């Protein structure tokens, strides 16, 4: 399993690819039903998928020069 740069989560490369594609093409903040579909597609639990999106959003915000936590600026 490859490290995806989002903390201690260890994911396979194909899982990272699915998550990254959804992050860039679908939504940085998926709703519950979308999260469920992404989890099913990637073979992760909804909780693991939600955690990945939280970590990836913080990483994205930092790269954009924004605070790590969602604030008044809309993504």
LINZIRA-V899081 format. One line per field, one symbol per residue. phi: phi as a letter, one per 40 degrees, with the letter a starting at -180 (. if undefined). A space follows every 10 residues. Layout:
phi->???
This chain:
phi->.ccbgbgccb bcdccccccc cccccbacbc cdccdccccc ccgbcccccc cccccccccc ccccgbdccc bcccc
